Amino acid sequence: MNLWQLFQKIRPFVRPYRGLVILTLTLTLIGSLLAQVNALTLKYAVDSINSLLQQGQGLTQGWHIIITITVVLLAKEVLNTVINFSQSLLGGKLRLMVSQSLAQNMIEKFIRYRLSFFEQEDHQSGKLQTRIDRGISHLTRLIQIFFIDILPLFTSAIIALGLMYYANVWVGLIATIIVPIYFWITFKESQKLLTKRRAIRDVFEKKNQGIHTIINSITVIKSFNREADESARQLALQKSLTQNQLSAQKTGFFYDGIKTFLEQAGVVFVIILTAYFVLDGQMSIGMIMYHVLLFNNVSAPIRSLHRIYDEVNNAMIYAEGYFKILEADDEIEVSGAQKPPVHGHFELKNVCFSYPNGHQALHNINMSIQPNKITALVGLSGAGKSTLISMLDKFYAPSSGSISMDGVDLQQIDTAYLREHIGLVLQKNHIFQGSVFENIRYGKTDASIEDVMTAAKKASIHEQIMKLPQAYEADALMLSGGQQQRIALARMFLKNPPVIFLDEPTASLDAIAAEQIKQSLDEIKQGRTVIIVSHSLSQIIDADYTYVMQDGHIAEHGEHQQLYHQDGAYKEIFDAMAKSLNIDKIARTFGEEAEEETHS
């Protein structure tokens, strides 16, 4: 991305604040004119004082000169202070407003992307967060640099250069020759540093992702005593980051030395040439000070150019990552426009699906899910059950084949409308930062406290909530994993949808809690289309119809008794579940208890 492309991309975010831009540009022009006052005033002072001295006059006759330059310079400084303050204030406000727009636009676009976008190897949460945060930071910094640093400096430089040419073409030519050479050196420096900056960015993203991983996996790290290994891994990344930063600094210092020499050489040439014209009688002695100060205004952008160029290059590098995320339009979820009545009759025909990493999770799935029935998906881990549920909720689109609901292709149905009529409970549900009440109410944002409490009772969590010091205002993140799972279930009960997807809803609960939840689920299942993934015998037996999945294929399907007596994959899985529960011993325990009751 070059500078022009960057400005084209950021322009839509600046356009709403063009009033601020125009005001800032006006102040910039006034400030640039004021920047030439010192040169003009000191030329006047030197020439006037020299003229008095040549006439043999002294302080008595020169008071008016001192008063004049004092008033002019002090007035100039007062105006300059007001303008600089106003520029900084307006520039800062513009930066904050654009930052707000950049952040909000990213959020609005970001949350519309398909799940597959977030599962790509290069889109890990730590990397994405780094690209977004640093992208916004550098882009808004670039706006402030442009309106507070670059624009005033270069406007002042152009005016100063014009005054130099007006006074003497040859002196102006020296200043003109120095500037493009300096620009060329800065350009060569930026080319050298571009690769190094990209390497720094990549290592920084990996380092941030590593920190995210440590935070999320701290229990596992500690349980396996891997603190030293994780520390060593982070140290290696930090050393790589430091090495790249040192290399970039070394290159920068080398080019800075060359540019400093070039600038000072320009000052020397201006002084020598102006002194020649003074001695030759073509200029007054005040022109020496005049040209030196004007060249100072011309070279001021040059002195700041390396710092500004660094900021611009950083902005362009991080802008690449930011706009790559923002402009991933092909990743936006496809939403149809149809809103048919939802009964929950799903038909899958020859459905195949592959994840972004190339792994094919589903192969030629043909399935019919009947409305107002309970359909179970059974299979070993990795069989494709959760993937299938995600596709029915339009989190993923089939790579080939088709999925329809109530006779309408799923891709033609309005996505928000579809999900409004589907309740999804996962094995591990997300709890948002906030109160218990806010988390349950997430299922229906206009629900009353009474509605929330009713949902909590159905999820068998109300009594536990009431025992908390702040009850429903307690921080939901402080609850245990099992309690958080019940909060997620309460959220679904509150939503009260006609279609329910349950993906291991009681896996993280204890036996008593699981039984309580099962009773609540049994109640809400009535008259609804339910698709359940479970390793619970009771949940599977309760299903009206079962599909057995193996390695992304449908291995068997039918009712429980029919499937069990086929002596196939279903029987193998069902028997394994029974053995894991030690059913034989449980049966003997119940038998002995019944026998004792009979004898008594």
N, C-alpha and C positions, 0 to 999 in steps of 0.2 A: 504494500500500500504506500503510495507517495503522498506528499503533503496536500496536493490539490484534491486527491480522492478522499483524504481524511476530512478536509473542510467540507466537501460535498456531502459526506455522510453525517457530519455533525450539524450542518446548517439547519435541518428541520427541527432540531432541538433548541436552536438559538432563536429561530424566527419568531416564536411567540413573545419574545422579550426585545423586539426590535426598538421599542421606545427607549429602553435602557442603553441599547447599542448606539443609537443616534446621539443621545445625550453624552455618552462617553466619548464618541468621536468628536463632538463639538469641543468638549473640554480638552481633548488631546490636541486639537489644532491650536487652541488658545495657549496651552502649556508649551507647545513647540515654538510658538512665536516669542513667548516670554523667555525661553531658553537662550535666545539670541541677544537679549538685552545686555547681559554682562559684557559681551564682546563689543557691542556698539557703544556702551557707556564708557568702558575703559579706553577705547580708541579716542573718544571725545576727550576724556580726562587727560590722557597722555599728550595728545596734540595741543590741547588748550594750555596745559601747564608748560609744555616745551615752548610754546609761542610767548607766554608771559616771561619766561626766563630769558629768552632771546632778546626781549624788549627791555630787559633789566628790571622787570617788576617782580614782586614777591608775594608774601602771604596776604598783605592788605588787599591787593587787587585780585587775589585768587580765592577769596572766601566764597564767592558765588559759585565757583566750580565745585568746591568741596560740598557745599549745601546741595547743589543740583544733583551730584552723583549719589550723595547720601539718600536724598529723598527718592530718587529713581530706583536705586538698588534695594532699599528697604521696602518700598511699595511693591517692587517686583517679587521680593521674597514672601511678603504677606499674601499676594495673589497666588504665588506658586504653591504656598502651603495649603491654601484653600482648595486650589485645583487638584493638587496631589491627594489631599484627603478625600475630596469628592470622587476622584477617579478610583481610588482604592476602595471606597465604600460601594460605588456602583459596580466596579469590577468584581468585588467580593459577593455582592448580591446576585449578580449575573451568574457567577460560578455556582452558587448554592442553588439557584433556581434551575439551572441546566442540570446540575447533579441530581436534583429531585426528579426531573423529567427522564434522565437516563436510567435512574434506578427503577422508577415506576414502569417505564416502557419495557424494561428487561423483565420485571416481575409479571406483567400482563402477558408478555409473549412466552416467557419461560414456562408458566404453568399450563400452557395450552399444548405443549409438546407431548408426543407419544412417550410411553414408558421406555420404548426401545432406545430413545435418545439418551436417557440417563444410564443405560446399561452398556453403552459403548466404552471400550477400554480407555479412551482419552477423555471421558466425561465423568470421571470419579468426582465425588462431592467436593473434596478438597481442592482439586484442580479447577473445577467450575467456579467455586467461591473466590479463589485467588484471581482468576481471569476477570470476573465481574467486578470485584472490589478494586483491584488495581487498574482495570480498564477505566472505570468511572473516575477514580482518583486522578489518573494521568490526563484524561480527556478534559476534565474540569480545570485542572491545573493549566492545561494548554490554553484554555479560554482566558484565564486570568493573565497568563503570560502575554497573550496577544494584545489584550486591551490595556494592561498596566505596564508591561515591559517593552514588547516589540513595537507596537504601534506608536507610542509617544517617542521612543528613541529614534525610530526610522523617519518619522515625520520631522523631528528636529534635525536629523542628519541631512535630509533632503533640502530643507530650508537653509541650513548652514552652508551646504555645498553650493546652493544657488547664490548666496551672498559672496562666497569666495570667488566664484566665476565672475560675478558682477564687478568685484574689485579688481581681479586680475585672472586672466584665463590660465596662465601658466601655473599659478599656485593652485587653482581649482583642479587642473589636470593632474597634479601630483596626488591630491586627495582622491581623485577618481581612479587613478591607477592602483593605489594601495588597496582600495575596498574589494575589487574583484579577485585580487590575488589572495586576500584574506579569506574570502568566501570559498575559493577553490581549495585552499588548505583545509578549511573546516569541512568541506564536502568529502575530501579524501579521508579525513579523520573519521567522519561518520560511517563511511564505507568499511573502514577497518574495524570499527566498534560494533557494527550491526550484528555480525555473527556472534560476537562475545555477549552482547546484550540478550540475544535470543537464548543462548546457552544459560545465562543467568536466570532468565525467566523460567526456562524448563526445569532447572534444578530447584528453583524456589517453589514451583508448583509441586514437585515431588516431595520436597521437605514439608510443605503444608499438608499434603495428603498423608505423609507419614505420621504427622502429629495427630491428624484426625483418626488414623488407624489405632494409634496408641490409646487415645481417649476412649474410643469405642470398644477396644479389646483389653482394657487394663486388667480386668478380672482374669482373663485367660493368660495374659503375660505373667501376672503374679503367681498364678497357680502352677505354671510350669517353670518358674524361676528364670524367666527370659529377659529380665530387666537389662542385664549386661549386653545381650544380643541386640535388643532394640536401641540401646544407647549407642552401641558401635555402629549400627546402621545409620542412625541420625548423624553421628560424627562424620561418617564417610560422605554423606550428602552435604554437611556443613563445610567440610574441607574442599569439596568440589566447588561449592558456591564461593568460598573465599578465594580459591585459586583463580576462578573466572573473574572475580571482582578485581583482584590484584593485577591480572593481565590487562583488564580494561583500563584501570588506573594508570598503568605504565604507559600504555598507548596515548592516553589523554594527556599526561604530563609532557610527553615528548612533543606532541603537536602544540600544546599550550606555549612551550618555550619558543617554538618557531614563530608563533603568532605574536607573542609579546615583542620579540625582536623586530618583526615587521612593523608593528605599530610605532615603536620608538624611532625606527628608521624614518618613518613618515614624518614624525614631528621634527626630526633633525633636518630633513630636506626642506620642509616648509619654512623653518627658521632661516636656513642658509639662503634660500631663494628670496624670501622677503627682505632679508638684510641686504642682499645684492641690489634689489630695486630701491631700497631706502638710500643706500650709498650712491646709487646712480641718479638720485633725485627724482625718481618716478613715483615714489610713495613717501608719505609722512612716517615719522618714527612710530607713531601710534599703530600703524598697520602691522607691526611685528606682533604686538599683543593681540590685535584684532584677529589675525590669521591663526595664531596659536590657539586662541580660545574657540574659534570657529572649527578648526581641525579637531579640537577636543570634542566638540559636539558631533562631528562626523565620525570620529573613532569610538565614541561612547557605545554605539551599537556593536562595534567590532569587539570591544572589550567584553561585552556581555554575550557576544554571539555564541561562544563555545558552550556557556551555561544554558542559553536558550536552546541551542541546537541539541544539546543532550536531552533537555526536557521534551523537545519536539520528537526526537528519535524514540525516546522511551514511550511517549504517547502513541506513536505510530505502531510500535511493537505490541504494546498492550491493547491498543485499539483493534489490532488484527484478531486477537482472541475474543475481545468483547463483541465485535460486530459479527464474528463467525457464529457466536451463540445467538445473537439477536436476529440474525438474518437466516437462520436455519428453517426457512419457510416450508421445506419439504418434510420437516419433522412435526408440523402442526397436525393435531388430530383432525381427521376428516369427519365432518358432521353433515348428516343429511338434513332434510327439512320436514320429513314426514313425522307425524305424531299419532300413530294408530293406537286404539285401545289396547292396553297391555294385559294379556292373559298368561303369557309365559310359555307359549308353544314354540320351542326352538327346534330348527332343523339344520343339521350340518351335513354337507355333501362334499365328499372328497377333499376335506380340509387338510392342508399342509401348512406348517409354520416353521420358520427358521429364525433364530435369534441373530442379532447383528454380528456376533462372533462366528457365525456360520453353522452353529450347532442346530440340527434339525430336531425340533422337539415333538412335532406331530406329523404322522404319516397317514394320509388318506382316511381321515376320520369321517365316518358316516354314523350319525346319531339322531335319534328323535326323542326330545324331552317333552313329555306330555304336560299340559297345564293342570294346575291344582293337584299335582302328584309329587311324591318325594322320589327323586332320582339320586342314587348314590354312585360316586366314582371311587373305585377301589383299585389299588395297585401299589407296588413298591415305590419307594422314594425315587424321584427322577422319571417316573412313568409318563408324566405330562399332564397330571390332573389339575394342578394349580394353573398351568399355562392355559388349559382349556377354559377354566373359569374366567381367567383374565381376558380371553378372547370374547367370551359371551358378554362381558361388561365393556367391550370395545376398547380395552387398554391396548390390545394389539389387533392388527388386521391380518387376515390369512395371507400367506404367501401365494396360495392358490386354493381353489375351491370356493364355496360360499356358505354363509351362515344367515339364516333368516329367523325372524321372530314374528309369530302370528301371520305368516305368509308374506312379510315384508323383509327385503334384504336389510341386514343389520346396518350396512354402510349408508343406507338411504334414510335411516331413522335419526332424528335429532339426538345428538349425544347427551346433552344435558337432560332432555326429556326422558331418555332411556334410563339414565342413572338415577333420576328422581324416583323411578319406579322399581329400583333394584336395591335391596339391602345386602351389603357385603360385610361378612365378619371373617377375619383372617386368624391364623394361628397366633400371630403377634401383631396386634393393632397399635397404631400410632396414637400416643396421647400428646395433646398440644400443651404448650406452656399456658397455664391459667387455672382457674378453679375447676372443681369437680362439676359444678353446675354448668359452666361454659362448655366443658368437654362433652357432657351428655346432650346439652342443647344444640350441639353442632349437628345433630341429626335432624333438627327442626328448629330453625333460628327464631321462630316466633312462639315457641312453646312457653307455657307458664311454668312456674315452680311446681304446681300441682301435677302437671303433665310429666315433668322431669322426675318427680318423686315416684309416680306410678311406674314409669319405665325402669327406674332403679329397683323398685320392688320386684318387678318381673325378672330382673337380672340378679336377684338375690344379693344386692349390694346396699340397699337402703339402710339397714340396721347398722352395718359397718360404717357407713358415711356419717350417720348420726352420732357415732361414738367419737368421731374426730373432733378436736378442739374447736374448729371453725365449721364443722359440718359440711354443707354443700359449697362453702366458700374456701375450703381447704385446697392447697396446691395439689393438683392431680398427679404431678410428676413424683410426689413423695409417696404415692401408694405402691404397694407390692405389685409384682407382675400379674398375679392372679386377680387382684383387685382392679388393675388397669384393664384386664381382659373383660371383666364384668362391666366396666364403664363403657367399653366398646360395644358390648352386647346391649346395654341400656340405650346407647345411641341408636342402635338398629331398631330396638323395640319402639323408640320414640318416633322414628321415621315411618314405621308401620307400612312397608311397601308390599305390593302384590307378589313380587318375585324375590326370593332370598337365596343367596349363595353363601354357603358355610364351608370354610376351608379349615378343618381341624379346630372348631370353635372352643372345644373344652380341653385341648391338649395340654395347656399350661396350668390347669386347675387341679386341685386335690379331688379325691373321690366324692366327698360329700358335696363340694361346690359343683362338681361336674354333674352330679345327679340332680341338684337343684336347678342348674341351668338347663339340663335336659328336659325337666318338667316344664320349664318356661318355654323352651323351644317347641316342645310338643304342642303347647297351647297356641303358639303363633303360627305353627306350620299349617294349621287347619284352614282349608280353603285357599291355600297359596301354592304357587309353584316353588318347589324347594330343590336345590341341587346341593348335595353335601359330599364333602371329602372328609373321610374320617377313618381312624383305626379303632374306633369303638364298636364292639360287637353289637351293642344295643342300637346304635345309630344305623348300622348297616341292615340289621334285621328289620328295622322299622320301615325301610325304604320300599316303595312300591315296585321299583325297577332298578336294576344295578348294571353298570358297565364296568368291566374289568379291563384295565389298561396295562400294557407291557411295552416298555421302550417306545412310547409314542404311538402305539397301535391299539386298536380295540381287539382284545383277545377273546372275550366272551361277553355276552349280555343276556339278561333275562331276570326272572324273579328269583328270590333267594333259594327256595326249595329246588327249583329247576336247575339252577347253577350249581348248587352244592352236590347234587347227584350226578353231575357230568364228570366228576372226578378230574377236573382240570385246574386251571390257575386259580379260580375262585376258591375251590375247596382247599387248595394248598395254603392260600393266604388266610382263609377263615380258620383253618386248623392251627396255623402258626399263631394267630391272635389268641385263640383259646388256650394254647399251651403257654403263651407268655403270661396269661392271667392265672395259670395253674388251675384250670377249670375242674380237673379231676379231684384235686384236693378240696376245692370249694364245695363240689357236689357231695363229697364224703362228709364234709363238716355239716352241711345242711341235712344230710341223711341221718347222721348220728344224732343231731339235735332233734329231728323228727321222731327218731326211734325212742329217745329218752322221754319225749313228751307222751308217746304212746304208752310206754311202760308206767309212766307216772299216772 
